[in-house]
Amino acid sequence: MVGSALVEAMSGDLGGKVEILSEDFDPTAVVVEPVPPVVENGGEMGREEEKKRSKEIVLGRNVHTTCLAVTEPDANDEFTGDKEAYMASVLARYRKTLMERTKHHLGYPYNLDFDYGALSQLQHFSINNLGDPFIESNYGVHSRQFEVGVLDWFARLWEIEKDEYWGYITNCGTEGNLHGILVGREVLPDGILYASQETHYSVFKAARMYRMECVKVATSLSGEIDCADFKAKLLANKDKPAIINVNIGTTVKGAVDDLDLVIETLEECGFTHDRFYIHCDGALFGLMMPFVKRAPKVTFKKPIGSVSVSGHKFVGCPMPCGVQITRMEHINALSRNVEYLASRDATIMGSRNGHAPIFLWYTLNRKGYKGFQKEVQKCLRNAHYLKDRLRDAGISAMLNELSSTVVFERPVDDEFVRRWQLACQGNIAHVVVMPNVTIEKLDYFLDDLIEKRNTWFLDKKVQPPCVAADIGSENCLCGLHE
């Protein structure tokens, strides 16, 4: 019994339709260790217990209370296979949880629509891109040829020649920001870092890590940097160079900072090009904006220093990764020879996931510029659909012109927020419409939201929140502004 179930569990393709465990296989008959519950409709935990726990743990569930302990195998396990069968049952249940959580995923900017089955043949190799991607090291199990191909593709997208740029595949979008700001700091050691108050927290993390003086700049209600406030703060620090983070899509509202106006403001304040460094954080929309008509261009033909994007967001990579590109003239300030590697290194982490460049290369080849353009248009169209339906239902909502991030009033029920994995801030929440978010999925979410909302405000004791201060009175449909 155990043997046949185990074979089926371990040999089945997790991405296919094969049933992992036979119906008559009972893992509890083999071991007494707990297996993770299949999360359905917000979890198996009782409502009252959940409410009690949410009050105790403000930041979310304490995972340590439900973690899967690592236990030592029994002495005779090599012969019985009990441990292998147990682990197979755990993974089978975990896969079901992932399927359910993917079904109710809307608040975070990850494209979950991908198929990398062709790359499963590479999972048995430890691929590590050590050091500089353009210089081979002594370690031969690498994917530099894929990495540089991906970097060249992005260099063309952002209009910089092969011999004028340097870059690498990062482990996440945050690493791209950390690297871009580090390059800026090395180029302008006494520079002040300027970032809007709606900038991703990784930029402020970089300021703390590098012990840089950091000035927060005000934003408009849409989330864009307020260049009038930016100008005032630049003039107050004219004696020091400026390192500026420009957002190509803010985290919460999807706002795009006006790069041209930022550059114009710097020049008006007397900052020559050698006295400022601009890093463009394009984590999500950096790859979408080039395919939006009438959108401003992010290009190295303008006086910018670096651009970073995430690879696991719009592209749709199964593991966190990103792309960071800067000017070759800047990188020598960071790069150092490493005899141990027989290479150079100017990266943050040194060792890097060698599988990620292959996944990115595979997707770029499959989709190309035309494929991404179609997906961008689909996302923007579906985002407008969501915004319009929310407004038609009397729900406050906002959508920036160049974005697929729909901002709306925060649901009052935390269980609903967790069910749909919504990202919230104050009185607002958002849905990021990605290529995997279909009209059918949006309708499923909207029907659920409208139904629940009718119960939340049924007795009139609780009123929908006023979000005019967050997204503007023209987008607020509360009792004062409808």
WOJO-V243404 format. One record per pair of residues at least 12 apart in sequence whose ideal C-beta (glycine too) atoms are under 8 Angstrom apart, sorted by sequence separation. I is the first residue (numbers start at 1). J is the second residue. D is the distance in Angstrom with one decimal. If there is no record, write none. Layout:
i: [I;I]
j: [J;J]
d: [D;D]
This chain:
i: [8;9;130;155;181;195;217;286;310;311;334;387;396;397;410;417;466;468;8;128;129;154;193;217;246;309;395;396;464;465;468;8;127;128;129;133;134;151;193;308;309;395;410;431;464;466;126;127;129;133;263;308;331;384;463;464;466;5;125;127;151;217;246;262;282;308;383;390;410;463;5;151;307;308;410;4;129;133;151;215;244;280;306;307;390;409;410;411;150;193;195;197;259;306;387;409;410;5;192;193;194;195;196;197;306;383;386;408;409;147;191;192;193;194;195;196;197;198;225;259;286;305;306;383;407;408;68;147;181;192;193;195;196;197;215;225;244;286;287;305;382;383;407;408;1;2;177;192;194;196;286;383;407;408;1;178;182;242;280;306;380;406;177;181;185;198;278;279;282;283;284;305;379;405;406;420;174;177;181;224;278;279;280;282;283;284;287;288;405;406;173;178;185;196;213;223;276;278;279;280;281;282;283;287;300;405;406;2;174;178;182;196;277;278;279;280;287;404;405;420;173;177;181;196;223;242;256;279;284;285;404;36;196;223;241;254;273;283;284;404;174;178;181;212;219;222;223;224;227;234;238;254;36;134;223;224;225;230;234;238;244;246;248;251;321;416;222;224;225;242;243;244;246;248;249;256;416;34;133;224;227;231;235;241;242;243;244;245;246;247;248;249;319;133;220;227;230;234;241;242;244;246;248;249;321;33;132;133;194;219;241;243;245;249;260;319;416;225;231;234;248;249;259;319;323;33;227;231;248;258;321;411;427;129;194;249;256;259;263;283;317;321;413;427;428;129;194;249;256;263;319;427;248;318;411;203;260;317;411;427;428;259;317;413;427;428;412;426;192;259;311;315;386;411;199;317;200;316;386;192;194;199;311;315;191;192;194;195;196;198;311;315;190;191;192;193;194;195;200;201;248;383;412;31;35;190;191;192;193;194;196;199;200;382;30;31;191;193;198;199;33;188;198;380;389;393;412;31;35;36;188;196;198;379;385;395;30;31;35;38;188;198;379;382;395;409;410;30;37;379;382;386;390;409;36;198;378;382;385;389;393;27;35;36;38;39;185;246;314;379;395;409;27;30;38;184;248;37;40;375;382;386;393;36;39;196;314;27;38;39;181;407;25;181;407;180;21;20;21;177;396;395;396;409;20;21;396;20;398;10;397;398;6;20;396;9;14;398;2;3;6;10;203;291;397;2;6;9;396;2;5;9;396;14;200;291;396;6;9;199;291;395;396;2;5;9;200;394;288;292;191;287;291;191;291;391;188;188;288;292;394;188;187;288;184;183;184;183;181;180;15;180;180;15;177;13;177;176;177;176;295;173;173;292;289;288;285;187;285;316;314;316;184;313;314;183;184;183;180;180;179;180;180;179;157;177;176;157;176;176;165;173;164;173;173;159;170;172;160;158;159;160;172;173;158;159;158;159;169;183;187;180;186;256;179;253;254;255;176;180;187;254;256;173;175;176;179;183;186;253;256;172;176;183;186;254;255;284;158;171;172;173;175;254;171;172;183;253;254;170;171;183;254;169;170;182;253;154;169;170;249;252;254;169;170;249;253;154;252;167;168;249;167;167;166;167;165;166;165;166;165;166;164;165;164;166;160;163;164;166;182;158;160;179;154;179;155;178;154;252;151;150;175;252;109;151;175;109;222;252;254;170;223;253;170;171;222;252;254;168;170;166;171;170;171;169;168;169;171;169;169;169;109;111;110;111;114;116;139;110;111;113;114;132;138;109;111;112;114;137;138;109;111;137;138;110;136;137;131;136;147;150;135;149;135;131;147;150;130;132;143;146;150;153;131;132;142;143;146;149;130;131;132;141;144;131;132;143;146;150;130;132;143;146;131;253;131;130;130;129;130;128;129;128;129;128;129;127;128;127;126;127;129;127;123;122;119;122;119;119;116;119;118;116;114;221;222;221;222;221;109;107;108;106;107;104;105;106;107;108;104;105;106;107;104;107;101;113;107;112;113;107;109;111;113;107;108;110;111;112;106;107;109;111;106;106;106;106;54;50;47;42;43;42;42;41]
j: [20;21;142;167;193;207;229;298;322;323;346;399;408;409;422;429;478;480;21;141;142;167;206;230;259;322;408;409;477;478;481;22;141;142;143;147;148;165;207;322;323;409;424;445;478;480;141;142;144;148;278;323;346;399;478;479;481;21;141;143;167;233;262;278;298;324;399;406;426;479;22;168;324;325;427;22;147;151;169;233;262;298;324;325;408;427;428;429;169;212;214;216;278;325;406;428;429;25;212;213;214;215;216;217;326;403;406;428;429;168;212;213;214;215;216;217;218;219;246;280;307;326;327;404;428;429;90;169;203;214;215;217;218;219;237;247;266;308;309;327;404;405;429;430;24;25;200;215;217;219;309;406;430;431;25;202;206;266;304;330;404;430;202;206;210;223;303;304;307;308;309;330;404;430;431;445;200;203;207;250;304;305;306;308;309;310;313;314;431;432;200;205;212;223;240;250;303;305;306;307;308;309;310;314;327;432;433;30;202;206;210;224;305;306;307;308;315;432;433;448;202;206;210;225;252;271;285;308;313;314;433;66;226;253;271;284;303;313;314;434;205;209;212;243;250;253;254;255;258;265;269;285;68;166;255;256;257;262;266;270;276;278;280;283;353;448;255;257;258;275;276;277;279;281;282;289;449;68;167;258;261;265;269;275;276;277;278;279;280;281;282;283;353;168;255;262;265;269;276;277;279;281;283;284;356;69;168;169;230;255;277;279;281;285;296;355;452;262;268;271;285;286;296;356;360;71;265;269;286;296;359;449;465;168;233;288;295;298;302;322;356;360;452;466;467;169;234;289;296;303;359;467;289;359;452;245;302;359;453;469;470;302;360;456;470;471;456;470;237;304;356;360;431;456;245;363;247;363;433;240;242;247;359;363;240;241;243;244;245;247;360;364;240;241;242;243;244;245;250;251;298;433;462;82;86;241;242;243;244;245;247;250;251;433;82;83;243;245;250;251;86;241;251;433;442;446;465;85;89;90;242;250;252;433;439;449;85;86;90;93;243;253;434;437;450;464;465;86;93;435;438;442;446;465;93;255;435;439;442;446;450;85;93;94;96;97;243;304;372;437;453;467;86;89;97;243;307;97;100;435;442;446;453;97;100;257;375;89;100;101;243;470;89;245;471;245;88;88;89;245;464;464;465;478;91;92;467;92;471;84;471;472;81;95;471;85;91;475;80;81;84;88;281;369;475;81;85;88;475;82;85;89;476;95;281;372;477;88;91;281;373;477;478;85;88;92;283;477;372;376;276;372;376;277;377;477;275;276;376;380;482;277;277;379;277;277;279;279;279;279;115;280;281;117;279;117;281;281;283;283;402;281;283;402;402;404;402;305;403;435;434;436;305;434;435;305;306;306;305;306;306;307;308;308;287;308;308;290;309;310;300;308;300;309;310;297;308;310;299;298;299;300;312;313;299;300;300;301;311;326;330;324;330;400;324;398;399;400;322;326;333;400;402;320;322;323;326;330;333;400;403;320;324;331;334;402;403;432;307;320;321;322;324;403;321;322;333;403;404;321;322;334;405;321;322;334;405;307;322;323;402;405;407;323;324;403;407;309;407;323;324;405;324;325;325;326;325;326;326;327;327;328;327;328;328;330;325;328;329;331;348;325;327;347;323;348;325;348;325;423;323;323;348;425;283;325;349;284;398;428;430;347;400;430;348;349;400;430;432;347;349;346;352;352;353;352;352;353;356;356;357;360;310;312;312;313;316;318;341;313;314;316;317;335;341;313;315;316;318;341;342;314;316;342;343;316;342;343;338;343;354;357;343;357;344;341;357;360;341;343;354;357;361;364;343;344;354;355;358;361;343;344;345;354;357;345;346;357;360;364;345;347;358;361;347;471;350;350;351;351;352;351;352;352;353;353;354;353;354;354;354;355;357;358;355;355;355;358;358;359;359;362;362;362;363;470;471;471;472;472;405;420;421;420;421;419;420;421;422;423;420;421;422;423;421;424;421;434;429;434;435;430;432;434;436;431;432;434;435;436;431;432;434;436;432;437;441;445;414;415;415;415;418;418;419;419]
d: [7.0;5.8;7.1;7.4;6.6;7.9;5.4;6.6;4.7;6.2;4.1;4.3;6.1;7.7;8.0;6.9;4.2;7.5;7.0;6.8;5.0;7.3;7.7;4.8;5.5;6.1;5.7;4.6;7.6;6.8;5.8;6.2;5.7;6.4;6.1;4.7;6.4;7.6;5.3;5.9;5.2;6.0;5.1;7.3;5.5;6.1;6.2;6.3;5.9;5.8;7.3;6.7;5.2;6.6;7.1;7.8;7.1;5.9;6.1;5.3;4.7;6.2;5.7;7.0;6.5;4.5;5.8;7.1;7.3;6.3;5.0;7.2;7.7;7.6;5.3;6.9;5.8;7.0;7.5;5.3;6.3;5.5;6.7;5.5;5.3;6.6;5.6;6.5;6.5;4.8;6.8;4.9;7.6;6.5;5.0;6.6;4.5;3.9;7.5;6.8;7.8;7.8;7.2;6.8;3.9;7.2;4.9;6.9;7.3;7.0;7.7;4.8;4.5;5.1;6.5;4.8;6.4;5.0;7.5;7.0;6.4;6.1;7.5;4.2;5.3;6.2;6.6;5.2;6.6;7.4;7.1;6.8;7.4;5.6;7.2;7.2;7.5;7.3;5.2;6.3;7.5;7.4;7.5;7.1;7.4;7.7;6.8;5.9;5.8;4.9;4.0;5.5;4.8;7.5;6.9;6.8;7.2;6.5;5.8;7.7;5.6;6.2;4.6;4.4;5.4;4.8;6.9;7.7;5.8;7.1;7.8;6.3;4.2;5.3;5.0;6.2;7.7;5.5;7.6;7.9;4.4;6.0;7.0;6.5;6.2;6.6;7.9;5.6;7.5;8.0;7.8;7.5;6.1;8.0;7.9;4.5;7.6;5.6;4.9;4.5;6.2;4.7;4.6;4.9;7.1;5.1;6.6;6.3;3.9;5.0;6.5;7.7;4.3;7.9;7.7;7.4;6.6;6.6;7.5;7.7;7.3;6.1;7.0;4.1;6.9;5.8;6.5;7.4;4.8;7.8;4.3;7.5;7.6;3.5;7.5;7.6;4.8;6.4;6.1;7.4;7.3;7.1;7.6;7.5;8.0;6.5;7.3;4.7;7.0;6.9;6.7;6.7;6.3;7.4;3.0;6.9;4.5;7.1;6.9;6.5;6.5;5.7;5.5;8.0;6.4;7.7;5.2;5.6;7.4;7.0;7.3;7.2;7.1;6.4;6.8;6.8;7.4;7.7;7.6;6.5;5.0;5.1;5.7;4.6;4.4;4.9;5.0;5.4;4.9;5.5;3.7;7.0;6.5;4.8;7.9;6.6;5.6;4.4;6.3;7.5;7.2;7.0;7.9;5.0;3.8;7.4;7.8;7.2;6.7;7.3;7.5;7.3;5.8;3.0;6.2;7.1;5.6;6.8;6.9;7.0;5.1;7.2;6.1;6.1;7.5;6.3;4.9;6.1;4.6;6.9;7.6;6.9;4.4;7.8;6.8;7.6;7.6;6.4;6.4;7.5;6.3;7.0;6.4;7.5;5.7;7.1;7.4;7.6;7.4;6.2;7.5;5.1;6.1;6.7;7.2;4.9;7.5;4.8;7.4;8.0;4.8;6.7;6.2;6.4;5.7;6.6;5.1;6.3;5.4;7.4;6.4;6.3;6.3;7.7;5.6;7.3;7.6;6.5;6.4;5.1;5.9;5.9;7.6;5.5;6.3;7.4;7.0;7.5;7.7;7.1;5.2;7.8;5.7;4.0;6.1;4.8;4.8;4.2;7.7;7.9;6.0;4.2;6.5;6.0;7.8;6.6;6.1;6.8;7.7;7.1;6.4;7.1;4.9;4.9;5.1;7.6;4.3;7.1;4.5;7.9;6.3;4.0;7.1;7.9;7.5;7.2;7.9;7.8;5.7;6.5;7.8;7.5;6.5;5.0;6.4;7.6;5.2;4.4;5.1;5.6;5.9;6.7;6.4;6.2;8.0;5.7;6.6;6.0;7.4;6.3;7.4;5.1;7.3;5.4;5.4;6.7;6.6;6.2;6.5;5.4;5.3;6.9;5.3;5.6;4.6;4.9;6.6;7.7;7.8;7.5;7.2;5.3;6.2;7.9;5.5;4.0;7.9;7.6;5.7;4.6;6.4;7.3;7.9;6.4;5.5;6.7;7.7;3.6;6.8;6.3;6.6;7.6;7.6;6.9;5.6;8.0;7.3;7.3;6.3;7.4;7.1;7.5;8.0;8.0;7.6;5.2;4.9;3.8;4.0;7.3;7.9;6.9;5.9;6.8;6.9;7.5;7.8;4.2;7.6;6.7;5.7;5.9;6.9;7.5;6.5;6.0;4.9;3.5;6.0;7.2;6.5;7.2;4.7;5.9;6.2;5.7;4.6;5.8;7.5;7.2;4.2;6.6;6.5;5.1;7.5;6.2;6.8;5.5;7.8;6.3;7.9;6.9;4.3;6.8;7.6;7.0;7.4;7.7;4.9;7.1;7.1;5.6;5.5;7.2;3.9;7.5;5.9;7.7;5.7;3.6;7.5;7.9;7.6;5.9;7.1;7.8;5.6;7.6;8.0;7.5;5.4;7.7;4.0;5.9;6.4;7.1;7.1;7.1;6.7;6.9;7.0;7.7;5.9;7.7;7.5;6.4;7.5;5.9;7.1;3.9;7.5;7.7;5.6;7.3;7.8;6.0;2.7;5.9;7.1;7.6;7.3;6.4;7.6;7.1;3.8;8.0;7.1;6.9;8.0;6.2;4.3;3.8;7.7;7.4;5.8;5.6;5.6;5.3;7.2;5.2;5.4;6.4;7.5;7.2;5.0;7.3;8.0;5.3;4.6;6.7;6.1;5.2;4.9;7.8;6.4;7.0;7.7;5.2;3.9;6.2;7.2;4.3;4.1;7.0;5.6;7.7;7.0;7.3;5.5;6.4;6.7;4.7;7.3;3.1;6.3;5.7;7.2;7.4;6.8;6.5;7.4;6.4;3.1;5.9;4.1;6.9;6.4;8.0;7.2;7.0;7.8;7.7;7.8;6.1;5.2;6.4;5.5;7.5;7.1;6.6;6.1;7.4;5.4;3.7;7.5;6.5;5.4;5.8;7.0;7.3;6.4;4.9;6.5;5.9;5.5;7.8;7.1;7.0;7.9;4.3;7.3;6.5;7.4;7.2;5.3;5.3;6.2;5.5;5.9;7.2;6.9;6.8;5.3;5.2;7.6;6.7;6.6;4.5;7.7;7.2;7.7;7.8;7.0;7.3;7.3;5.8;5.7;6.1;7.6;5.4;7.8;7.3;6.3;7.4;6.2;6.3;6.9;7.6;7.8;5.5;4.8;6.9;7.8;7.8;6.1;6.4;4.1;6.4;7.4;6.0;5.7;6.0;7.5;7.1;6.4;4.7;6.7;7.1;6.7;4.1;4.8;7.5;3.5;5.6;8.0;7.8;7.9;4.1;6.0;6.9;8.0;5.4;4.6;8.0;5.6;4.6;3.9;4.8;5.4;5.4;4.4;4.3;5.3;5.4;3.7;4.4;5.5;7.3;4.9;5.6;6.8;6.2;5.9;7.4;8.0;4.3;6.6;5.0;7.7;6.4;7.9;7.7;5.3;4.4;7.3;7.6;6.9;6.6;5.8;7.8;7.5;5.4;4.6;7.0;7.6;7.8;4.7;7.7;5.1;2.9;8.0;5.5;7.0;7.5;8.0;6.7;7.8;6.6;6.3;6.5;6.0;6.3;7.2;6.6;7.1;7.3;8.0;6.2;7.6;4.5;7.6;6.6;6.4;5.2;4.9;5.6;7.7;6.5;3.9;5.9;5.3;5.2;6.5;4.1;6.4;7.9;7.1;7.5;6.9;7.3;5.0;6.5;4.2;4.6;3.4;6.3;6.5;6.7;5.1;4.5;4.6;6.8;6.5;5.8;7.2;6.7;7.7;6.0;5.8;6.7;7.5;5.1;8.0;6.2;4.5;6.8]
